[in-house]
Amino acid sequence: MFVEYYKSNQLQEYSDSEITWITSIETCLIVFAGVIVGRLYDIFGPAPLMIPGTILMTFGIMMTSICTKYYQFILAQGICTSLGAALVFNPCISSLSTWFIKKRATALGLANAGSSLGGVVIPFLFRGVELKVGFGWGVRAVGFLVLVFSTIACFTVSSRIKPPGRQPIRFYHTYIRPFKSLSFSLSALGICLVYWGVFIPISFIPSHAVAHGFSATMAVYLISIQNGVSTLGRIIPGIMADKLGRFNTYVMGVYVTALFTVALWIPAKTHAAIIAYAAMYGFWSGIAVTVWQPMIAEISPLNEVGARLGAVSAALSFSSLLGAPVAGAIISSNNGQYYGAAIFAAVMMVSGGTVTQVARLIITNGKWLVAK
């Protein structure tokens, strides 16, 4: 939503690749900060992290509303907002993981569906306010919405395990030792490769739509369509994962997402085809960004879930950082054509799914027909 708006307004003189660095840094830091936040969560629990996180995230959004320069957007939206979001998001996921084992994927799918619901509401809210009173108040309206719901979360999210309190972080034990497990390392690598590709369509579907005749307003609403369908794409696969296996569901979802990216996004030129792709991508990509969490939690000790999710988050943050700018450079080199970015995204997702499948076979001792 912001990439498309900045291209047409404050940052017109910047390329797609340069603009997407703002949102890529945002995604990267939200994910990378999990390596620290996850361990701090294991020590202190959710509230001591979520309260300052809510303050920092809201402050970053409010500062974004008054930005006019590229470096200001980097500082406010790319860094400040994302660090605050990391302090809110990671404890929520880690806390939920402690309450469920058999139905963990279903629970995490339901929780992650909240972000899809936000992805439906926020574009409508931003666009409606922005058209009436301008960009600044459009962003501030989003900030107030985030403040209200994050404040509720600060006082309702809790962990089943009582935090031990202050203790050494033990860098090797927390962050290095888990990667000595081949199955854990391959799982992390597979997720990294998937993340390198999966955020590319999410970043460029609106600008692709504008390039093929969509109005700026309709392009923003495409995000709501995508996220609305993604709500189901996070809940239903969670239920499937608990029945069919988390690894099985994840690999299947990644492969299908890559297939639709090549078969539907590349030839999509009409309004109907682009809307159909946004909807299909919203559903299947929900698996890629949700099911990896219970997948990693399944192969982690319960008292290390936060730290291990954080360790994987740190690893995949680099691929999420590079995905959109690399795709933007590919689009620029192809004179504004999107087929190269689509192929790159699909290749990354297929590669990640294949590596994850190898990790699954190691865990199951080479057995294919196992609900794992």
C-alpha positions in Angstrom: 0.0 0.0 0.0 2.7 2.5 1.0 5.0 1.5 -1.9 2.4 2.4 -4.5 1.5 5.6 -2.7 5.1 6.8 -2.4 5.7 6.1 -6.1 3.0 8.5 -7.0 3.6 11.2 -4.4 6.5 11.9 -2.0 9.1 9.7 -3.6 8.3 10.1 -7.3 12.0 10.5 -8.2 13.0 7.2 -6.6 13.0 3.8 -8.4 10.9 0.8 -7.4 14.0 -0.8 -5.9 14.9 2.2 -3.8 11.3 2.6 -2.5 10.9 -1.0 -1.5 14.0 -0.7 0.7 11.7 1.1 3.1 9.3 -1.8 3.5 12.0 -4.4 3.1 13.9 -2.9 6.1 10.6 -2.9 8.0 10.0 -6.6 7.3 13.6 -7.5 8.0 13.8 -5.8 11.4 10.5 -7.2 12.5 11.8 -10.6 11.8 15.5 -10.1 12.7 14.7 -8.6 16.1 13.0 -11.9 17.0 16.5 -13.3 17.7 16.8 -10.9 20.7 13.1 -10.5 21.5 12.6 -14.3 21.5 15.2 -14.8 24.2 14.0 -11.8 26.2 10.5 -13.3 26.1 11.8 -16.6 27.5 13.3 -14.7 30.4 10.8 -12.0 31.1 7.5 -13.0 29.5 5.3 -11.0 27.1 4.1 -7.8 29.0 7.6 -6.2 29.7 8.3 -6.4 26.0 4.9 -5.6 24.5 4.2 -2.4 26.4 7.3 -0.5 25.3 6.9 -2.1 21.8 3.4 -0.6 21.5 4.7 2.8 22.4 7.6 2.6 20.0 5.5 1.2 17.1 2.8 3.9 17.5 5.5 6.6 17.7 7.0 5.3 14.4 3.7 5.4 12.6 2.9 8.9 13.8 6.3 10.1 12.7 5.7 8.5 9.3 2.7 10.7 8.9 4.9 13.8 8.8 7.8 12.5 6.7 8.6 14.1 3.4 12.2 12.8 2.7 13.5 9.4 1.8 15.7 9.1 4.9 12.9 10.1 7.1 10.7 7.2 5.9 13.7 4.9 6.4 14.0 6.0 10.1 10.3 6.3 11.0 8.7 3.5 9.1 11.7 1.3 8.2 13.3 1.2 11.7 11.2 2.7 14.5 7.9 1.2 13.6 9.4 -2.2 12.8 11.4 -2.5 16.1 8.2 -1.7 18.0 6.2 -4.2 16.0 8.8 -6.9 16.7 8.4 -6.3 20.5 4.6 -6.8 20.1 4.4 -9.6 17.5 7.1 -12.1 18.6 5.8 -12.4 22.2 2.3 -13.0 20.9 3.3 -15.9 18.8 5.7 -17.4 21.4 3.0 -17.1 24.2 0.4 -18.9 22.1 2.8 -21.7 21.3 3.1 -22.5 25.0 -0.6 -23.2 25.4 -1.1 -25.7 22.6 0.7 -28.8 21.3 -1.8 -31.0 19.3 -3.7 -28.0 18.0 -0.8 -25.6 17.9 -1.0 -25.0 14.1 -4.7 -24.3 14.3 -4.2 -21.9 17.2 -1.4 -20.1 15.4 -3.4 -20.0 12.2 -6.3 -18.3 14.0 -4.0 -15.8 15.6 -2.1 -15.0 12.4 -5.5 -14.5 10.7 -5.6 -11.3 12.8 -2.9 -9.8 10.6 -4.9 -10.6 7.5 -8.0 -9.0 9.0 -5.8 -5.9 9.6 -4.7 -6.1 6.0 -8.3 -5.9 5.0 -9.3 -3.0 7.3 -6.1 -0.8 7.1 -6.1 -0.1 3.3 -9.8 0.9 3.4 -9.2 3.1 6.5 -6.0 4.7 5.1 -7.5 5.3 1.7 -10.8 6.7 3.0 -9.2 9.1 5.4 -6.4 10.1 2.9 -8.9 11.0 0.2 -10.8 13.3 2.6 -8.0 15.0 4.7 -4.7 13.9 3.3 -1.8 11.4 3.8 -0.9 12.6 7.3 -4.2 11.9 8.9 -4.6 8.7 6.9 -1.4 7.3 8.5 -2.4 8.7 11.9 -5.7 7.0 11.7 -3.8 3.7 11.2 -1.6 4.6 14.2 -4.6 5.2 16.5 -6.1 1.8 15.4 -2.8 0.0 16.1 -2.5 1.8 19.5 -5.9 0.6 20.7 -5.6 -3.0 19.7 -2.0 -3.4 20.8 -2.9 -1.9 24.2 -5.6 -4.6 24.5 -3.0 -7.2 23.6 -0.5 -5.9 26.2 -3.0 -6.8 29.0 -4.5 -10.1 27.5 -1.5 -12.0 26.1 0.1 -14.4 28.7 2.4 -17.4 28.7 1.6 -20.8 30.3 5.2 -21.0 31.5 6.2 -18.6 34.3 9.2 -16.6 33.1 12.3 -17.3 35.2 13.4 -13.7 35.4 16.8 -12.2 34.9 19.5 -14.7 33.7 22.4 -14.9 31.2 21.4 -15.1 27.6 24.1 -17.7 26.8 24.7 -16.9 23.1 26.1 -20.3 22.0 23.5 -22.3 23.8 20.6 -20.1 22.6 21.5 -19.3 19.0 24.3 -21.7 17.8 23.5 -25.0 19.4 20.1 -25.5 17.7 21.7 -25.2 14.2 23.9 -28.3 15.0 20.7 -30.3 14.3 20.7 -31.0 10.6 16.9 -31.1 10.4 16.6 -27.8 12.2 19.2 -26.1 10.0 17.6 -27.4 6.8 14.2 -26.3 8.0 15.5 -22.8 8.7 17.3 -22.7 5.3 14.1 -23.8 3.5 12.0 -21.1 5.3 14.7 -18.5 4.4 14.5 -19.3 0.7 10.7 -19.2 0.8 10.7 -15.8 2.4 13.1 -14.5 -0.2 10.3 -15.1 -2.8 7.0 -15.0 -1.0 7.0 -11.2 -0.2 7.7 -10.2 -3.8 4.1 -10.6 -5.1 2.8 -9.0 -1.9 5.0 -6.0 -2.5 4.3 -5.6 -6.3 0.7 -6.7 -6.9 -0.6 -3.1 -6.5 2.0 -1.5 -8.8 1.6 -4.3 -11.3 -2.2 -3.6 -11.3 -1.7 0.1 -11.8 0.6 -0.7 -14.8 -2.3 -2.6 -16.3 -5.0 0.0 -15.9 -6.1 -0.2 -12.3 -6.8 3.1 -10.5 -4.7 3.9 -7.5 -7.7 3.3 -5.2 -8.6 0.0 -6.8 -4.9 -1.1 -6.5 -5.0 -0.4 -2.8 -8.2 -2.4 -2.5 -6.4 -5.4 -4.1 -4.5 -5.6 -0.9 -7.7 -5.9 1.1 -8.9 -8.7 -1.3 -5.6 -10.5 -0.9 -5.7 -10.2 2.9 -9.3 -11.1 3.1 -8.7 -14.4 1.4 -5.5 -14.8 3.3 -7.6 -14.9 6.5 -8.9 -18.3 5.4 -5.4 -19.1 4.1 -4.1 -19.0 7.6 -7.0 -20.7 9.5 -7.8 -23.6 7.2 -4.2 -24.7 6.6 -3.6 -24.5 10.4 -6.4 -27.1 10.8 -4.9 -29.1 7.9 -1.4 -29.0 9.4 -2.6 -30.5 12.7 -4.2 -33.4 10.8 -1.9 -33.9 7.9 1.4 -32.7 9.4 3.0 -29.3 9.7 5.8 -30.1 7.3 3.5 -31.7 4.7 1.1 -28.7 4.7 3.9 -26.2 4.5 5.7 -27.8 1.5 2.4 -28.3 -0.4 1.4 -24.7 0.2 4.8 -23.3 -0.9 4.7 -25.4 -4.1 1.2 -24.3 -5.0 2.0 -20.6 -4.3 4.9 -20.8 -6.7 2.8 -22.5 -9.3 0.1 -19.8 -9.2 2.8 -17.1 -9.4 4.2 -18.5 -12.7 0.9 -19.7 -14.2 -1.4 -16.8 -13.3 0.6 -13.7 -12.3 2.9 -13.6 -15.4 0.1 -13.8 -18.0 -2.3 -11.6 -15.9 -3.2 -8.5 -17.9 -6.9 -8.0 -17.3 -8.7 -6.8 -14.2 -10.3 -10.2 -13.7 -7.1 -12.1 -14.0 -5.2 -9.8 -11.6 -8.0 -9.9 -9.0 -8.1 -13.7 -9.3 -4.3 -13.9 -8.7 -4.5 -11.6 -5.7 -7.2 -13.8 -4.2 -5.4 -17.1 -4.9 -2.1 -15.8 -3.8 -3.6 -14.5 -0.6 -5.0 -17.9 0.3 -1.9 -20.1 -0.5 0.8 -17.7 0.7 -1.0 -17.7 4.1 0.5 -21.2 4.5 4.0 -20.0 3.8 4.0 -17.2 6.3 2.1 -19.0 9.1 2.7 -22.8 9.2 6.5 -22.5 9.6 6.0 -21.3 13.2 4.3 -24.4 14.5 6.6 -26.4 12.3 9.7 -25.0 14.1 7.9 -25.2 17.5 7.3 -28.9 16.9 11.0 -29.7 16.7 12.0 -27.4 19.6 12.0 -28.0 23.4 9.0 -26.1 25.0 11.2 -23.9 27.2 13.2 -22.8 24.1 10.4 -22.1 21.7 10.8 -18.3 21.9 14.5 -18.4 21.4 14.4 -20.9 18.5 11.6 -19.1 16.7 13.8 -16.0 17.2 16.9 -17.7 15.8 15.0 -18.8 12.6 13.5 -15.3 12.4 17.0 -13.8 12.4 18.1 -16.1 9.6 15.1 -15.4 7.4 15.2 -11.7 8.0 18.1 -11.3 5.5 16.1 -13.0 2.7 13.0 -10.9 3.4 15.2 -7.8 3.3 16.6 -8.7 -0.1 13.5 -10.0 -1.8 11.6 -6.8 -2.8 14.7 -4.7 -3.8 16.1 -7.5 -5.9 12.7 -7.9 -7.6 12.5 -4.2 -8.1 15.9 -4.2 -9.8 14.8 -7.1 -12.0 11.6 -5.1 -13.0 13.7 -2.0 -13.8 16.1 -4.0 -15.9 13.1 -5.5 -17.8 11.7 -2.0 -18.6 8.9 -2.3 -16.1 7.9 -5.8 -17.0 7.1 -8.1 -14.1 7.7 -11.6 -15.5 11.3 -11.7 -14.3 10.4 -10.9 -10.7 7.6 -13.5 -10.8 10.0 -16.2 -12.1 12.6 -15.3 -9.4 9.9 -15.4 -6.7 8.7 -18.8 -7.9 12.2 -20.3 -8.1 13.0 -19.2 -4.5 9.8 -20.7 -3.2 10.3 -24.0 -5.0 13.9 -24.2 -3.7 12.7 -23.5 -0.1 10.0 -26.0 -0.3 12.4 -28.7 -1.6 14.9 -28.0 1.2 12.2 -28.2 3.8 11.0 -31.5 2.3 14.6 -32.9 2.8 14.4 -31.8 6.4 11.1 -33.6 6.8 12.6 -36.8 5.3 15.4 -36.7 7.8 13.0 -36.3 10.7 10.8 -39.2 9.5 13.8 -41.4 8.6 13.0 -41.3 4.9 9.3 -42.2 5.3 6.9 -40.3 2.9 3.5 -41.4 4.0 3.7 -39.9 7.5 1.6 -37.1 9.0 4.6 -34.9 9.9 
